[in-house]
Amino acid sequence: MALGLVKQIVIAEYFGTTAQLDSFLIATAVPSVFSGIALSVFSSSLIPILTPISHVRKEFSQAVSTVTFMTLIFVAILIGVGIGGKELILGISTNLSDSGLALAARLAGYVWLITGFVILNALCVSLFNLHKQFIFAAVTGLFPTIGMILGTFFLGASIGIEGLVIGWLGMTVLSSLALLPVLVRCGVSWQEIRLASPCAREFLKALVLVSVGLLPFTVFPSLDAFWASSLAEGSMSYIGYCTRIAIGIASLVVTGVYAVILPHLSENVAANDLDAFWRRLRLAIKYVLLITIPLVTFFAFFGREVVTILFQRGHFSEESTSSVSSLLPFYLIGLLAMAPATILSRGYFALKRYRQFGLLSLTVVAVYFVVSGVLSRYYSFYGIGVTYAIYWVLFFSAGIFLLDRNVLGTDTLMAALKCGACSVVGSAVAYVVFSVSLRFPLGMTLLLEGGLATFLFLLLAHALRLTELDSLRVEVLSIARK
């Protein structure tokens, strides 16, 4: 989270909301669908398949060897098609003019190569997660972000946005070299490849269905690029900053739970302990909501101050701050549903309800594409923001209804309502006291607002007997001691 924030600050200073950043975001739009799916698809489809055989060495080695071989073949084809057809892909997926297309195509060559390495890394990370070895995989996952920062810092002034991409490529390759030895530890061997095995067929079936199911979490950049590329300069950048703020907050809340929960849910399903499965899923969703609501409320009240302090320097102008901060509330509304929906998806994958989740995903993605196209025509990039909010609320509501309406029980709803009331009152009072009544330097004001809002939130939560916060505190402390 912190490193991603540093990356966005550096990008904002060097590239602001200029045409260069628009071209970069558009160049990464289609490849990001593949890399985004890869970051989850192996864990979501491979862990449930490998968990029952993880202690049978021969069968496990054959399964991992087969999946590795299929992944390498797919990566080679993807890189070849992506680099060879980059102009055609951009021409079909965007509405760029010739001048914008030239830079985007040049950047896309690097990005497709990076995407191939990201897919290989995702396979290796899933094997670490299978054995519940999360720390090393998480550390190597920081390498690409470090590369973007270093590339921008050392090369951004001389060669522009290409410096960012070169740094990204270099550190992604380095992360691959660090992760690949896990394949050896899992017994990967060319002699163990069994393309006709039941495991291979099950993986391919799950791969297609899970990939479709993951589209709601990965397809936004490509859909946004299609509509935003025909809007005014900076539109794609405004959307990009808001998306990254929302994803950054979601990552702070969800990443740990998202990585850890699937192996446990899969074990519950494999042991036919569905009571434990539902209990664990309900608890995870409840606590994700209780953490997300205060953060979203704070950013809703103080989003402009946050954007100003973080980004308004260099090429990121006051106009950019105004546009991003006025668009941000729509993405915060979407975040309220997106964070628990991310955890909900793990329940579908652990139960192997790939087809049901895939149909839901295709439906809501189609709705997003049509509605964002219509609204962006009349309301520019604000129309895309409104669609983002509608989309996630629809997706989470439908996902709960199809899986099990009891997942979002009365206790969770009451806790969320109490949490929302405490958050709104605390942030509103802090806003009135410091933003309206008192005048301090902006950084100090934001710090004081955050402190007062937090104090009032905890005070009101105690008064309303929001006991789930005490349980959450105990859970966090117990994890910290382990």
N, C-alpha and C positions, 0 to 999 in steps of 0.2 A: 504494500500500500504506500509506504513512505517513498520507496524508490520510484514507483510509478508516478507519484506526485512530483518528485524532482524532475523526472523526464518531461512531464507536461509543462512545468515551469520553464525549463530550458527551451523546449520547442516554442512556447509562447514568446519568449524573449527574442529568439532568432528568426522566427517565421510568422508570428502573430496569426492573423487570419488572411494571409495573402494568397495569391493564386498558386504559389509554390506549394503551400500546405494543402490547398484544395486538390492539386494534382496528385500529391502523395496519398491523400485519403482515398481518392478515386482509384489510383493504381493498386492500392491494397484491398479494395472492396471485394472483388471476386476471390482472390487468393485467401482472404481472411475467412471466407465461408469454409474452405477446406481445412485450414489450420485450426479454426475455432471448433469445428466438428471433431478433428483429430484429438484435440486436447481433452475431450470428454468421451469420445466414442470407444476408445480402447478400454478405459476404466469401466464405462457403462455396460459394454457388451462382453468384454473379455473376462473381467473379474467374476461375474456370475457363472461363466462357463468353466473357468479354471479352478475356482474354489473347491468343488467336490473332488478334483483329481490332483490337487496341489501336493498331496503326500504320496502319490504314486509316481515315482521318479521317471520311469520309462514313458508312461502315458503323458505325463506333464511335459517332458522334453520333446516328444513328438508334436504335441499341440503347439508349444511355443515356437518350435522350429518351423512348423507349417505357417503359422501366422506371420512370422518374421519374413519368410520367403514371399508370401503374398503381398506384404507391405512394401518390400523392396521393389517388386515388379510395379506396383501401383505408383510408387513415388517416381520411378524412372519415367513412366508414361506421362504422369502429371507434369513433371518438369519439362519434358520435351514438348508436349502440347502447349503448355503455358508460355514458354519462351518463344516457341515457333509461331504461335498464333496470338501474340500479345496485342498487336494492333487490331486484329479482327475481334478479339474478346472485348477490348475497350470500345470499339465501334458499335458492337451489339448492346453492351451493358450500360452505356452512358450516352449523353447527348453533348459531348465535348466538341468544341471547335477544333480546327486543325492545329492552332498554336498550343492549346491546352493538351491536345492528344499527344504531341511530340514528347513533352516532358513526362507525362504519365506513362507512355510506352517505354521510355528509357528506364524509368524507375521500376516498372513492372517486371523487367527482365531479372533484376536482383530479387524482387519479392517472390517470384515463383520458385527461385532456387532456395530461398529462405524457407518457403512453405514446405518443400520436400524434407528439409532437415527437421522442421517442427513436427512433422508427422512421425518421423523416426524417433524423435525425443518423446513424443506422446506414448508410443508403444513401450519404450523403456520405463517411463514414469509409471505406467499402469502396472508393470511388474514389481516395481518398488512398493506401490500402494497395496498390491495383492498381499505382500508379506508384511504390510503395515510398517514399512520403513519410509516415513514421510519426509524426514528432515533433509536428507541429501538431495532428494528430487526437488524439494522446494527451493533449496539454495541454488541448484543449477538452473532452475527456472527463472532466476533473477538475471542470469547472464545476458540474455538478449536486451533487456531494459538497460543494463549497464552499457552495452554496446551502443545503443541509440544515444545515450547521454554523451559518451566519449566521442562518438562520431560527430555529433552536432557541435560539441565544444571545440574540438580540434580542427574540424574540416568544414563546419557550417559556414563560416565567414568567407572561405575561399571558393568552395564548390557548391554551396547552397544545400538544398535538401538531400542531395545525393550523399553528402557526408554522413547524415543520419543513417541512411540505408546501408552504406558500406560498414559502419560500425555495428549495426544490427546483424549483418551477415557474418562478420568475423566472430562475434561472441556467440552466435547461434551454433556455428560450426564447433567452437570450443566446448559448448555445453554438450553437443553430440558426442564428442570424444570422451567426455567425462562420464556419460551415461551408458554408452554402448557395452562396457564390460559386464553389465547385468545380464546381457544375453548369454554370455559364456557361463555365468553362474547358474543360469537356468537350463543349461545343457543344450543350447542351440547347436545343431549340427546338420550339415546338408544331408547326411545319411538318414536323419530322422524325419525328413519331410514326408508327409502323407497327405497329398492333396485330395484323395478320395475318402479320407477318414470321416466318421460322423462328427468329430469335433470341428473339422474344417467346414463342413456343410452348415453346422449350427452357427459357427462364427460368421460365415458369409450371410446367412439369413438374418442374424441379429444385426450385423453391420449395416445392411441396407435399411432395416427398419429403425434402428437407433439413429442413424444418420439423418433420416427424415424427421425423427422425433426431436433431434437437436437443432433443426433449422430455426425454430423460434428464438434461440439464443445466439445464433451466428449469422443469420441472413441479413440483418439490418444494414450493415455497411453497403452491401451491393444494391439493395432496394433504395436506400437513401441516395446513393450515388447516381442511380438512374434518374431520379426526379430532381435532385439538388443540382446536378451538373448543368441543367438548363436555367437555373435561377441566377441571381446576381452573384458577383464575386464575393467570396467569404461565406456564402450560405452553407457549403459543405463543412467549412471549418467551424462555424457556430454549432452545427449539429454534432460535429466530432468532439468538441470540448464538452458539451453537455452530456453526450453519451459516456465519455470517459470519466466525468465526475460521478455520474450515476453508477457506472461499473466499479469505480474506485471505492465508493461507499459500500456497494454490494460485496466487493471482495473483502473489505474489512470485516464484514459481518458473516459472510457465507463461506469463504474459501476453506477454512479449517474444517467446518462441519461437512462441507461438500466432499472433501477428499476422504474424510474418515468414515462417513456414515455408510457408504455403499458396501464395503466389505462386511460390516456388521449386519446390515439388513440382509445381505446375501446369505450370511451364515444362519440367520433366523429362518429364512425361507428354506434353505437346504435342510435344516433340522426340523422343519415343519412346525416351528414355534411362532405361529402367526400372531399370538397375543403379544409377544415381545416385539415383533415386527411393527405392529400398529402403535404400540405404546411408544416405541423409540421414534417413529416417524412423527407422531403427533407432538411429542415433546420437542423435537428439533424444530418443527415449524413454529411452535409457540414461541420459543426463545429467539428465533430469528426475527419474528415480528416484534418482540419486545425490545430488541436492540435497534432494529431498523426505524421504528416509529420516532424515537427521540432524535435520531440523526437527521431524518428527513425533515422533521419539524424545524430543527435548528437551521438547516440550510434553506428552508422555505422563507424564514424570517430574515436571515442574514446572508443570503446567497450573493447579493451584490458586493457586500464587504469582503466576503471570501474570495470572489473572483478578482476584485481589485487588488487585494494584498498578494494573491498568488501569481497572477498573470499580467497585470497592467504595467508593463515595462518593455523597453525595446520596440519591437514591431507590433506589440499588442496594445492598441490605442484605447482611449476612453470610449470611442464608438464601439469597439469590439467588446469591451466590458458591458456596455449597455445592452447590446444584442444578446450576448451569452447569458447574462443574468436575467433578462426578460423571458428567454426561452427555457431556462433551467427548471422552473416550477412544473412544467409538463413532464419532464423527465423524472422529477422527484415523485410525482404521483405514480408514474409507471413503476418506479423502484419499489414502492410499497407492496406491489403485487409480484414484481419480478424476483425479489429476494426469496420469499417463501416458495415461489413456483420452481426455483432452482432446486430446492430440497425436495419438493414434491416429485420432480422428475426422477429422482433417485429411487423413490418408491416404485414407480412404474418399471424402471429397469431391473430392480432387484426381483420383482415379481415376473419379469420377462413379458410384460404386456406391451411389447414393442409395437404391434400393429395398431392397437387402440391409441397409443400415444402419438404414433405417426399420423394417423388420420386427423387427430385433433390439431397437430402441428401444421399439416398442410392447409387445413381449413382456416386457421387464424392467420397464417402467413399470407394466404390469398386475400383475406380481408384487409390486412395491413397494406399490401401493395395497392389495392384498388382505392382504399380510403385515403391513403397518403398522397396518391396521385391526384385525386379530386381536390382535396383540401389544399395541397401545395399550389395548385393552379390559382386559387383565390386568396390564400393567406400566406404564400411564400413558405419559408422554412418553419413558420409557426404552425402551419397546417400539418407538417410532418411531426412536430412535437406533440400536438393534440392527438394525433393518431397513435403515437407511442404510448401515451397514457391510457387510451381506450383499449389498445391491444393487450397490454399486460393484465389489466383488470379482467378482460374477457377470457384470456388464456388461463389465469389462475382459477377463476370461478368455474369455468368449464372443466378444468383438470380435477378440481375437488369433486365436482358432481359425478364425473365418470369413474373416478377411483373409489372413493368412499366418502359420503357427505359427513360422516362422523370424524373424519380427520381434522376438520375444523369445528370442534365441539363448542358447546356453550361456554365452557370454562375459558377456552382460548379467546373467543369473541369478547367476553367480559373483561378479560385481562388486557386485550388490545384496546378496548374502549377506554378503560381506566388509564392505560399508558398514554393514549392519544390526548385525553383531557389534561393529564399532568404536563405533557410536553407542550401543548398549545398555550396553557396558562403560564407556565414557566418562561417560555420563549417570548410571549407577548409582553409580560411584565418587564423582562430584561430589555426588550426593544424600546419600550416606552421610557424606561429609566435612563438608558444610556444613549440611544439614538436620537431621542427627541428632547429629553430634559437636560442631559449633561453632554458636554463636548470635550472629548479627549482625542489625542491622535488615533488614527484609524486602527492601528494594530492593537493598542492598549484597549480601545473600545471593544473590539471583537473579543479580546481575552476576558475582559470584565463581563461582557454579555454572556459568554459561554459559561463562566464560573457561576454567575447569578442564575442563569437558566438551569444549570445542573443542580444547584442547591435547591431551588424551588421545586424542580421535578422530583427530587428525592424526598423532600418534605411532604409534598402532596401525595406521593406514592405511599408513604408511611401512613398518612392520614386516611387514605382510601383503602388501606390494607392490601396493597398490591404485593402479596406474599411471594409471587413468582420471582420477584427481583432478589429476594433473599436466597431462594433456591438456586438462582442463576449464579449469585456470588459464591455460594458454597461449591457449586460445580466447577466454577473457574479456579477457585483456590485448590480444589482437590486435583485438578489437572496440572496446575502449576507445581504442585509438590511431587508429581510423578517423575 
